[in-house]
Amino acid sequence: MKQITAGLLMLMIYCALAGYIGWAVFIWLISISMPVNGGFFSFLWTVLAFSYFIGMLGHKWLGFTIAGSYWLAFFQYALLIVPVANLLVVLIDHPRAVQFAGALAAVLFLLIFCIGTFLAYSPVVRRKEFIVKGSAKDLNVVVASDFHLGVLSGKRHLKRFVNLSNKLEPDLVLLAGDLVDDDPVWYARYGMSEVMRKLKTEYGVFGVLGNHEYYGKKIPLLVRVMEESGVKILRDETIEIAGQFYLTGREERTNGKRTALENLKPEGSLPWIVMDHTPSDLKTPVELGVDFHISGHTHKGQMWPNHLITKRVFELDYGYRLKEATHFLVSSGFGFWGPPLRIGSRSELWAVRIKFENN
């Protein structure tokens, strides 16, 4: 009962905020003499406000999913911009104040969407080098996460990753979860396997599941299409690679029955690399002697100022950190969730060079 009450309260708040933004947009359109019918505008605005939820009804509603993705970005920034525009109208106190404030807001939205689109679709390579105890030969690793491959993060974006990765000539490619955007059907339908198979490595391409693979509820299909793509999905498994190092891939924490990391620790003394999609626990890997721990999930907030939330939720929400002898890396992701926009973050992959030395 409490959950239902809380849900209804959140729905009422959302509707009120969406209505407030819609009212502000309508008033501005009227002020610049746009022939807008109030009833028709209200209907379209309501559909747009709920378009992302409508898209959840199934693949036939794909257009609503796309529109809803852009709405999510618009809604977030409208909550920041519209109140300021309204305050500006009050302060200016001029007959054309609404026109001016609305035009300024429109320019801001245009800049946000243009810059955000560029940062989402123009990935960069981040580089990091560190030393790990061991006698293995130096290792070049490409690390990426959170592709959310599907409709908006599609085949063309995946090609960017493959091209960048192959130029780095990695020994190993590690994909730290959320490879698809819930449902792997679009990955299969759009022929992304043929692109992923072009990745070139010495030791192979390995991945783990993320929370969105669990949301899609098609994990067996996902594992199969990734196997066909040359990506080995590790599910609470530890494997030895070429007698050089151990690699562990953990189930995502969404799986409440996942194996404890303690039970995945290898018995040998080779260097140990662990992939865990969500960086929820930095303490245990340090205690167990993990050498390199890789995560994603946070997107670095994806759109400013969401990074303020991820910083509070996670001890390490982005980037590199050394804790005792354990090297941690959290990527902001190569793709994006929802709107194909990034503000305050950028699509990326990491080129990590691990040097092994016996001390």
BELSULDA-V155482 format. One record per helix or strand of 2 or more residues. SS is the DSSP state (2 for helix, 1 for strand). FROM is the first residue (numbers start at 1). TO is the last residue. If there is no record, write none. Layout:
# BELSULDA-V155482
SS,FROM,TO  SS,FROM,TO
This chain:
# BELSULDA-V155482
2,2,31  2,38,49  2,51,55  2,59,92  2,97,121  1,124,133  1,139,144  2,155,168  1,172,175  2,185,189  2,193,196  1,205,207  2,211,216  2,219,228  1,231,233  1,237,241  1,245,249  2,261,264  1,271,278  2,283,288  1,292,296  2,299,301  2,307,313  1,319,323  1,326,330  1,348,357
